[in-house]
């Protein structure tokens, strides 16, 4: 199988893979207004992220939200730690 054929097969697998059901609990309070975010990703990064989400049985959206929350929590801790050292 050539490189083009392998890439086409992977894309077809992703496109035909069963989509996990969205988790019933939305991040944050139920009455919180949601905002839409649009990202521009390379095809290879999108493919890798989509496969990771499928393997973890979650949507790409829920995976990105979880990772963003994790990053922001770590960032807050780092900022607080830096501020405490300067006081």
Secondary structure, DSSP 8 states (H G I E B T S, - for coil): --HHHHHHHHHHHHHHS------SS-SS-TTS----------HHHHHHHHHHHHHTTS-HHHHHHHHHHHHHHHHHHHHHHHHHHH-
